């Protein structure tokens, strides 16, 4: 938070009013969420979560989980996707 506090201290009144307006309208929240999603997307798309193979091309992507905790996984091939789905089904049976 120190970097943000220093940044805010260096702003003039007009810039602070614009930032306050963006805060109230939810623009900053959307901007931060979008940036975090982009960063997570890059991380998830690098390696298949099942076999750890580096991904080339688009692969097979699923989005899963409850609405407020959505997760995204990209697999190198259908066999890895099927393995993942089988494991999810087994976990759900056990709960």
PAVEX-841468 format. One record per residue: residue number from 1; residue in three letters; chain; x, y negated, z of N, C-alpha, C, O in turn. Coordinates in pm, 1 decimal. Example, Ala and Ser with C-alpha at 12.3 -4.5 7.8 and 13.67 -1.06 7.14 Angstrom:
+-----+-----+----+----------+----------+----------+----------+----------+----------+----------+----------+----------+----------+----------+----------+
:   i :  aa : ch :      npx :      npy :      npz :     capx :     capy :     capz :      cpx :      cpy :      cpz :      opx :      opy :      opz :
+-----+-----+----+----------+----------+----------+----------+----------+----------+----------+----------+----------+----------+----------+----------+
:   1 : ALA :  A :   1319.0 :    569.0 :    780.0 :   1230.0 :    450.0 :    780.0 :   1320.0 :    330.0 :    780.0 :   1423.6 :    331.9 :    846.5 :
:   2 : SER :  A :   1285.0 :    225.0 :    708.0 :   1367.0 :    106.0 :    714.0 :   1290.0 :     -3.0 :    787.0 :   1340.9 :   -113.8 :    803.9 :
+-----+-----+----+----------+----------+----------+----------+----------+----------+----------+----------+----------+----------+----------+----------+
END
This chain:
+-----+-----+----+----------+----------+----------+----------+----------+----------+----------+----------+----------+----------+----------+----------+
:   i :  aa : ch :      npx :      npy :      npz :     capx :     capy :     capz :      cpx :      cpy :      cpz :      opx :      opy :      opz :
+-----+-----+----+----------+----------+----------+----------+----------+----------+----------+----------+----------+----------+----------+----------+
:   1 : UNK :  A :     82.7 :    119.2 :      0.0 :      0.0 :      0.0 :      0.0 :     86.8 :   -125.2 :      0.0 :     38.2 :   -232.2 :    -36.5 :
:   2 : UNK :  A :    212.1 :   -115.9 :     39.1 :    298.3 :   -234.1 :     42.9 :    313.0 :   -298.3 :    -93.8 :    312.6 :   -420.9 :   -105.0 :
:   3 : UNK :  A :    326.0 :   -217.1 :   -197.9 :    340.7 :   -272.8 :   -332.8 :    215.6 :   -347.5 :   -374.2 :    223.4 :   -454.8 :   -434.1 :
:   4 : UNK :  A :    100.6 :   -291.2 :   -342.5 :    -24.9 :   -356.9 :   -376.3 :    -42.2 :   -485.8 :   -296.8 :    -86.0 :   -587.0 :   -351.6 :
:   5 : UNK :  A :     -8.3 :   -482.9 :   -168.7 :    -18.9 :   -602.9 :    -84.9 :     72.7 :   -713.0 :   -137.3 :     33.1 :   -829.6 :   -140.8 :
:   6 : UNK :  A :    192.8 :   -678.1 :   -177.7 :    285.8 :   -777.6 :   -232.8 :    233.1 :   -835.0 :   -363.9 :    246.1 :   -954.6 :   -389.8 :
:   7 : UNK :  A :    174.2 :   -749.7 :   -445.4 :    117.3 :   -794.8 :   -571.7 :      4.0 :   -894.2 :   -547.6 :     -3.5 :   -998.4 :   -612.7 :
:   8 : UNK :  A :    -83.1 :   -861.0 :   -453.9 :   -196.7 :   -948.3 :   -422.7 :   -149.5 :  -1081.8 :   -366.2 :   -206.0 :  -1186.3 :   -398.3 :
:   9 : UNK :  A :    -47.7 :  -1078.9 :   -283.5 :      5.2 :  -1203.8 :   -225.9 :     57.2 :  -1298.9 :   -332.9 :     52.5 :  -1420.6 :   -314.9 :
:  10 : UNK :  A :    106.0 :  -1245.9 :   -442.0 :    162.0 :  -1328.9 :   -547.5 :     59.4 :  -1385.3 :   -645.0 :     95.6 :  -1461.3 :   -734.9 :
:  11 : UNK :  A :    -68.9 :  -1349.3 :   -629.0 :   -171.9 :  -1394.6 :   -721.5 :   -229.9 :  -1530.0 :   -680.2 :   -233.0 :  -1565.5 :   -562.3 :
:  12 : UNK :  A :   -275.4 :  -1604.1 :   -781.0 :   -340.9 :  -1731.8 :   -750.7 :   -490.0 :  -1707.2 :   -725.9 :   -538.2 :  -1594.8 :   -739.6 :
:  13 : UNK :  A :   -561.5 :  -1812.4 :   -689.8 :   -702.4 :  -1802.0 :   -653.6 :   -787.7 :  -1749.5 :   -769.8 :   -876.7 :  -1667.2 :   -748.0 :
:  14 : UNK :  A :   -762.4 :  -1795.0 :   -891.0 :   -840.9 :  -1751.7 :  -1006.7 :   -826.6 :  -1601.0 :  -1029.7 :   -925.5 :  -1531.7 :  -1053.5 :
:  15 : UNK :  A :   -704.1 :  -1551.3 :  -1022.6 :   -681.0 :  -1407.1 :  -1040.5 :   -745.8 :  -1326.6 :   -928.2 :   -802.3 :  -1220.0 :   -952.6 :
:  16 : UNK :  A :   -737.8 :  -1377.5 :   -805.1 :   -800.2 :  -1307.7 :   -692.4 :   -951.6 :  -1299.5 :   -709.3 :  -1012.3 :  -1197.7 :   -676.2 :
:  17 : UNK :  A :  -1012.3 :  -1405.7 :   -760.4 :  -1157.3 :  -1404.2 :   -784.0 :  -1194.0 :  -1303.2 :   -892.0 :  -1295.5 :  -1234.4 :   -881.3 :
:  18 : UNK :  A :  -1111.1 :  -1294.4 :   -996.5 :  -1136.2 :  -1195.0 :  -1101.8 :  -1124.7 :  -1052.6 :  -1047.4 :  -1205.6 :   -966.0 :  -1080.4 :
:  19 : UNK :  A :  -1024.6 :  -1029.7 :   -964.7 :  -1006.2 :   -897.0 :   -905.7 :  -1123.3 :   -864.2 :   -813.3 :  -1173.6 :   -751.8 :   -813.9 :
:  20 : UNK :  A :  -1166.2 :   -961.7 :   -734.7 :  -1280.4 :   -940.6 :   -644.5 :  -1405.0 :   -903.7 :   -725.2 :  -1479.8 :   -813.6 :   -687.2 :
:  21 : UNK :  A :  -1426.6 :   -973.0 :   -835.6 :  -1541.8 :   -944.0 :   -920.9 :  -1532.5 :   -801.6 :   -977.4 :  -1631.6 :   -728.6 :   -979.0 :
:  22 : UNK :  A :  -1412.7 :   -762.7 :  -1023.8 :  -1391.9 :   -626.7 :  -1075.8 :  -1414.5 :   -522.3 :   -966.6 :  -1469.2 :   -415.3 :   -993.5 :
:  23 : UNK :  A :  -1373.2 :   -552.4 :   -844.9 :  -1396.9 :   -461.2 :   -732.9 :  -1546.1 :   -441.7 :   -709.7 :  -1593.8 :   -329.1 :   -695.1 :
:  24 : UNK :  A :  -1618.8 :   -552.6 :   -706.4 :  -1762.9 :   -547.7 :   -681.4 :  -1837.7 :   -474.3 :   -792.1 :  -1936.7 :   -406.2 :   -765.3 :
:  25 : UNK :  A :  -1792.1 :   -487.4 :   -913.9 :  -1858.3 :   -423.4 :  -1027.8 :  -1816.4 :   -277.0 :  -1045.3 :  -1875.0 :   -205.4 :  -1126.6 :
:  26 : UNK :  A :  -1716.1 :   -232.3 :   -970.1 :  -1669.7 :    -94.7 :   -979.4 :  -1569.2 :    -70.6 :  -1090.4 :  -1532.6 :     43.9 :  -1116.8 :
:  27 : UNK :  A :  -1523.7 :   -177.3 :  -1156.2 :  -1429.3 :   -161.4 :  -1267.2 :  -1295.9 :   -103.5 :  -1222.6 :  -1238.4 :    -19.5 :  -1291.8 :
:  28 : UNK :  A :  -1246.5 :   -147.5 :  -1107.6 :  -1117.2 :    -96.3 :  -1059.9 :  -1127.7 :     51.2 :  -1022.8 :  -1036.2 :    129.2 :  -1049.0 :
:  29 : UNK :  A :  -1238.9 :     88.5 :   -962.2 :  -1260.5 :    228.7 :   -927.2 :  -1258.6 :    315.9 :  -1052.8 :  -1194.1 :    420.8 :  -1055.4 :
:  30 : UNK :  A :  -1329.2 :    272.0 :  -1155.9 :  -1331.6 :    348.0 :  -1282.4 :  -1192.4 :    354.4 :  -1345.0 :  -1152.3 :    458.6 :  -1396.9 :
:  31 : UNK :  A :  -1119.5 :    244.6 :  -1340.3 :   -985.7 :    240.2 :  -1398.5 :   -891.8 :    337.8 :  -1328.4 :   -816.6 :    410.4 :  -1393.5 :
:  32 : UNK :  A :   -896.8 :    338.9 :  -1195.0 :   -810.8 :    430.0 :  -1118.0 :   -850.1 :    574.9 :  -1144.5 :   -763.2 :    659.8 :  -1164.8 :
:  33 : UNK :  A :   -980.8 :    604.3 :  -1144.5 :  -1025.9 :    741.6 :  -1171.6 :   -983.6 :    788.2 :  -1310.0 :   -939.4 :    901.8 :  -1327.0 :
:  34 : UNK :  A :   -997.1 :    700.5 :  -1408.8 :   -959.6 :    736.5 :  -1546.1 :   -810.6 :    767.2 :  -1554.8 :   -770.5 :    864.8 :  -1618.2 :
:  35 : UNK :  A :   -729.0 :    684.0 :  -1491.1 :   -584.2 :    704.2 :  -1494.0 :   -546.9 :    835.3 :  -1424.9 :   -461.4 :    908.9 :  -1474.1 :
:  36 : UNK :  A :   -610.2 :    865.0 :  -1311.6 :   -583.3 :    990.2 :  -1241.1 :   -624.8 :   1111.2 :  -1324.4 :   -553.9 :   1211.8 :  -1327.6 :
:  37 : UNK :  A :   -739.4 :   1101.8 :  -1391.6 :   -783.6 :   1210.4 :  -1478.2 :   -685.4 :   1233.8 :  -1591.8 :   -655.8 :   1348.4 :  -1625.6 :
:  38 : UNK :  A :   -634.4 :   1126.0 :  -1651.1 :   -536.4 :   1139.8 :  -1758.7 :   -410.5 :   1207.8 :  -1707.9 :   -352.6 :   1291.6 :  -1777.1 :
:  39 : UNK :  A :   -368.0 :   1172.3 :  -1587.6 :   -247.2 :   1233.1 :  -1531.3 :   -269.5 :   1380.5 :  -1501.9 :   -182.5 :   1463.4 :  -1528.7 :
:  40 : UNK :  A :   -387.0 :   1413.8 :  -1446.1 :   -417.6 :   1553.2 :  -1416.2 :   -430.6 :   1634.4 :  -1543.2 :   -386.7 :   1749.3 :  -1548.8 :
:  41 : UNK :  A :   -490.6 :   1575.4 :  -1645.1 :   -507.2 :   1644.1 :  -1772.4 :   -371.2 :   1681.8 :  -1830.9 :   -354.6 :   1791.9 :  -1883.5 :
:  42 : UNK :  A :   -275.7 :   1592.3 :  -1822.1 :   -140.8 :   1621.5 :  -1872.4 :    -79.9 :   1736.5 :  -1795.0 :    -18.7 :   1825.6 :  -1854.0 :
:  43 : UNK :  A :    -96.2 :   1735.6 :  -1660.9 :    -39.4 :   1840.8 :  -1577.5 :   -102.8 :   1976.0 :  -1606.3 :    -32.0 :   2076.2 :  -1616.0 :
:  44 : UNK :  A :   -236.0 :   1980.7 :  -1620.3 :   -305.0 :   2107.2 :  -1641.7 :   -278.9 :   2163.8 :  -1779.7 :   -285.9 :   2285.4 :  -1797.8 :
:  45 : UNK :  A :   -249.8 :   2082.1 :  -1875.1 :   -236.0 :   2129.2 :  -2012.1 :    -95.6 :   2177.4 :  -2046.0 :    -70.9 :   2213.2 :  -2161.2 :
:  46 : UNK :  A :     -5.2 :   2179.8 :  -1953.3 :    132.2 :   2217.9 :  -1984.1 :    155.8 :   2368.2 :  -1981.2 :    229.6 :   2421.0 :  -2064.3 :
:  47 : UNK :  A :     93.6 :   2437.5 :  -1885.9 :    124.1 :   2579.2 :  -1864.7 :     -4.9 :   2656.6 :  -1839.1 :    -92.4 :   2609.6 :  -1766.4 :
:  48 : UNK :  A :    -16.5 :   2774.0 :  -1898.2 :   -131.3 :   2860.7 :  -1874.0 :   -130.7 :   2901.6 :  -1726.4 :    -28.7 :   2950.8 :  -1678.1 :
:  49 : UNK :  A :   -241.3 :   2882.8 :  -1653.3 :   -243.2 :   2913.8 :  -1510.6 :   -238.7 :   3063.9 :  -1480.3 :   -215.1 :   3102.1 :  -1365.7 :
:  50 : UNK :  A :   -260.7 :   3148.5 :  -1579.2 :   -259.9 :   3293.1 :  -1556.3 :   -122.2 :   3352.0 :  -1582.4 :    -65.7 :   3418.0 :  -1495.2 :
:  51 : UNK :  A :    -67.7 :   3329.2 :  -1700.8 :     58.3 :   3394.7 :  -1738.5 :    178.9 :   3300.5 :  -1736.0 :    291.8 :   3343.1 :  -1760.3 :
:  52 : UNK :  A :    154.8 :   3173.7 :  -1706.8 :    260.0 :   3072.3 :  -1696.8 :    331.3 :   3043.3 :  -1828.6 :    442.4 :   2990.2 :  -1828.3 :
:  53 : UNK :  A :    268.9 :   3077.4 :  -1940.6 :    325.6 :   3049.7 :  -2072.1 :    305.4 :   2901.7 :  -2105.1 :    195.6 :   2849.3 :  -2086.8 :
:  54 : UNK :  A :    409.5 :   2833.8 :  -2153.3 :    389.3 :   2694.8 :  -2198.3 :    286.4 :   2690.8 :  -2310.8 :    291.0 :   2770.9 :  -2404.2 :
:  55 : UNK :  A :    194.1 :   2596.7 :  -2300.1 :     86.4 :   2588.8 :  -2398.0 :    129.7 :   2513.1 :  -2521.5 :    194.5 :   2408.7 :  -2513.9 :
:  56 : UNK :  A :     92.9 :   2567.6 :  -2633.9 :    114.4 :   2502.0 :  -2762.1 :    -21.3 :   2489.3 :  -2828.7 :    -96.3 :   2586.7 :  -2834.7 :
:  57 : UNK :  A :    -53.4 :   2374.0 :  -2877.6 :   -184.9 :   2353.4 :  -2938.1 :   -290.2 :   2328.8 :  -2832.1 :   -259.8 :   2289.6 :  -2719.4 :
:  58 : UNK :  A :   -415.1 :   2352.7 :  -2870.5 :   -527.1 :   2320.0 :  -2782.7 :   -555.1 :   2426.0 :  -2676.5 :   -590.4 :   2390.7 :  -2564.0 :
:  59 : UNK :  A :   -540.6 :   2552.6 :  -2707.9 :   -571.5 :   2656.9 :  -2611.9 :   -721.2 :   2668.3 :  -2589.8 :   -800.7 :   2622.8 :  -2672.0 :
:  60 : UNK :  A :   -759.9 :   2730.2 :  -2476.7 :   -899.0 :   2749.8 :  -2440.5 :   -921.7 :   2683.1 :  -2305.2 :   -863.8 :   2724.5 :  -2204.7 :
:  61 : UNK :  A :  -1005.4 :   2581.0 :  -2302.7 :  -1024.0 :   2499.1 :  -2183.0 :  -1162.1 :   2519.6 :  -2123.9 :  -1262.0 :   2524.2 :  -2195.7 :
:  62 : UNK :  A :  -1166.4 :   2531.8 :  -1990.9 :  -1293.8 :   2535.0 :  -1920.1 :  -1291.5 :   2428.7 :  -1811.1 :  -1186.4 :   2394.9 :  -1756.7 :
:  63 : UNK :  A :  -1409.1 :   2377.4 :  -1780.9 :  -1427.0 :   2283.8 :  -1670.3 :  -1522.1 :   2351.8 :  -1574.2 :  -1630.1 :   2395.2 :  -1614.3 :
:  64 : UNK :  A :  -1483.5 :   2361.9 :  -1446.5 :  -1562.5 :   2438.3 :  -1351.3 :  -1560.5 :   2372.5 :  -1214.7 :  -1485.3 :   2278.2 :  -1190.2 :
:  65 : UNK :  A :  -1644.4 :   2423.8 :  -1126.9 :  -1650.8 :   2374.5 :   -990.5 :  -1771.4 :   2285.6 :   -967.1 :  -1841.6 :   2248.0 :  -1061.0 :
:  66 : UNK :  A :  -1795.1 :   2252.1 :   -839.8 :  -1907.8 :   2164.6 :   -808.3 :  -1889.1 :   2026.3 :   -869.0 :  -1776.5 :   1984.1 :   -895.7 :
:  67 : UNK :  A :  -1998.8 :   1956.8 :   -890.5 :  -1998.2 :   1829.7 :   -963.0 :  -1896.5 :   1729.8 :   -907.2 :  -1830.6 :   1659.8 :   -984.1 :
:  68 : UNK :  A :  -1883.1 :   1722.6 :   -776.3 :  -1792.4 :   1623.7 :   -717.5 :  -1647.2 :   1671.4 :   -709.7 :  -1558.8 :   1594.0 :   -673.1 :
:  69 : UNK :  A :  -1622.3 :   1796.3 :   -743.3 :  -1485.3 :   1850.0 :   -740.3 :  -1453.9 :   1928.3 :   -867.0 :  -1396.2 :   2036.8 :   -859.8 :
:  70 : UNK :  A :  -1490.1 :   1875.8 :   -980.3 :  -1465.8 :   1944.3 :  -1107.3 :  -1316.8 :   1969.4 :  -1126.7 :  -1232.8 :   1886.4 :  -1092.3 :
:  71 : UNK :  A :  -1286.5 :   2086.6 :  -1183.0 :  -1149.6 :   2122.0 :  -1217.3 :  -1146.3 :   2162.2 :  -1363.7 :  -1246.5 :   2205.4 :  -1420.5 :
:  72 : UNK :  A :  -1030.1 :   2147.2 :  -1422.7 :  -1013.5 :   2179.6 :  -1563.2 :   -893.7 :   2272.9 :  -1576.0 :   -788.7 :   2248.4 :  -1516.6 :
:  73 : UNK :  A :   -909.6 :   2379.0 :  -1653.0 :   -799.7 :   2472.5 :  -1675.7 :   -793.8 :   2506.3 :  -1824.0 :   -896.5 :   2527.2 :  -1888.5 :
:  74 : UNK :  A :   -672.1 :   2511.3 :  -1876.9 :   -651.7 :   2546.1 :  -2016.9 :   -565.4 :   2672.0 :  -2023.8 :   -460.3 :   2680.4 :  -1960.2 :
:  75 : UNK :  A :   -611.2 :   2768.5 :  -2101.4 :   -545.3 :   2897.9 :  -2111.6 :   -485.0 :   2915.6 :  -2250.5 :   -532.9 :   2857.8 :  -2348.1 :
:  76 : UNK :  A :   -379.4 :   2996.1 :  -2258.3 :   -308.8 :   3014.4 :  -2385.0 :   -385.2 :   3102.8 :  -2482.3 :   -372.8 :   3086.6 :  -2603.7 :
:  77 : UNK :  A :   -464.7 :   3196.7 :  -2429.8 :   -536.6 :   3290.9 :  -2515.6 :   -661.5 :   3341.2 :  -2443.9 :   -679.8 :   3317.4 :  -2324.5 :
:  78 : UNK :  A :   -746.8 :   3411.0 :  -2518.2 :   -872.9 :   3457.4 :  -2460.1 :   -852.2 :   3562.5 :  -2351.3 :   -933.4 :   3571.8 :  -2259.2 :
:  79 : UNK :  A :   -745.5 :   3641.8 :  -2359.9 :   -724.4 :   3743.2 :  -2256.3 :   -696.4 :   3678.7 :  -2120.8 :   -741.8 :   3728.7 :  -2018.0 :
:  80 : UNK :  A :   -622.4 :   3568.5 :  -2119.8 :   -596.8 :   3497.0 :  -1994.7 :   -724.5 :   3432.1 :  -1942.6 :   -749.3 :   3432.4 :  -1822.0 :
:  81 : UNK :  A :   -805.3 :   3376.8 :  -2032.0 :   -933.2 :   3317.8 :  -1993.7 :  -1024.4 :   3424.6 :  -1933.3 :  -1086.9 :   3401.3 :  -1829.9 :
:  82 : UNK :  A :  -1032.3 :   3541.6 :  -1997.3 :  -1115.5 :   3650.9 :  -1945.9 :  -1067.0 :   3698.2 :  -1809.2 :  -1147.8 :   3723.6 :  -1719.9 :
:  83 : UNK :  A :   -935.8 :   3710.0 :  -1792.8 :   -879.4 :   3750.6 :  -1664.4 :   -919.6 :   3651.4 :  -1555.2 :   -961.1 :   3691.6 :  -1446.5 :
:  84 : UNK :  A :   -907.3 :   3523.0 :  -1584.3 :   -942.1 :   3418.3 :  -1489.9 :  -1089.9 :   3427.0 :  -1452.2 :  -1124.0 :   3420.2 :  -1334.1 :
:  85 : UNK :  A :  -1177.2 :   3441.8 :  -1550.8 :  -1320.9 :   3449.4 :  -1524.5 :  -1356.3 :   3573.7 :  -1442.0 :  -1443.0 :   3568.0 :  -1354.8 :
:  86 : UNK :  A :  -1289.2 :   3685.2 :  -1469.8 :  -1311.3 :   3807.9 :  -1392.6 :  -1274.9 :   3785.6 :  -1246.8 :  -1348.4 :   3827.2 :  -1157.2 :
:  87 : UNK :  A :  -1162.3 :   3720.4 :  -1222.5 :  -1119.6 :   3691.5 :  -1084.9 :  -1218.9 :   3599.8 :  -1014.0 :  -1248.7 :   3619.8 :   -896.2 :
:  88 : UNK :  A :  -1270.1 :   3499.8 :  -1084.7 :  -1369.5 :   3408.7 :  -1027.1 :  -1495.8 :   3486.4 :   -989.5 :  -1551.8 :   3465.3 :   -881.9 :
:  89 : UNK :  A :  -1540.6 :   3575.9 :  -1077.4 :  -1659.8 :   3655.4 :  -1050.8 :  -1638.4 :   3743.3 :   -927.8 :  -1728.0 :   3755.4 :   -844.2 :
:  90 : UNK :  A :  -1520.0 :   3804.9 :   -915.9 :  -1489.0 :   3889.4 :   -802.1 :  -1490.8 :   3808.9 :   -671.9 :  -1542.9 :   3855.3 :   -570.5 :
:  91 : UNK :  A :  -1434.6 :   3690.3 :   -675.1 :  -1433.0 :   3604.2 :   -556.4 :  -1575.1 :   3566.9 :   -515.4 :  -1607.4 :   3565.9 :   -396.6 :
:  92 : UNK :  A :  -1660.2 :   3536.2 :   -613.6 :  -1798.1 :   3498.7 :   -582.9 :  -1877.2 :   3616.3 :   -526.8 :  -1966.7 :   3596.7 :   -444.6 :
:  93 : UNK :  A :  -1845.4 :   3738.9 :   -570.1 :  -1912.5 :   3857.7 :   -516.3 :  -1876.5 :   3877.2 :   -369.7 :  -1960.5 :   3916.1 :   -288.6 :
:  94 : UNK :  A :  -1749.8 :   3849.6 :   -336.6 :  -1700.5 :   3871.0 :   -200.6 :  -1749.4 :   3766.6 :   -101.9 :  -1737.4 :   3785.9 :     19.1 :
:  95 : UNK :  A :  -1803.6 :   3658.0 :   -150.2 :  -1851.0 :   3552.7 :    -58.7 :  -1994.9 :   3561.4 :    -44.0 :  -2054.5 :   3481.9 :     28.7 :
+-----+-----+----+----------+----------+----------+----------+----------+----------+----------+----------+----------+----------+----------+----------+
END
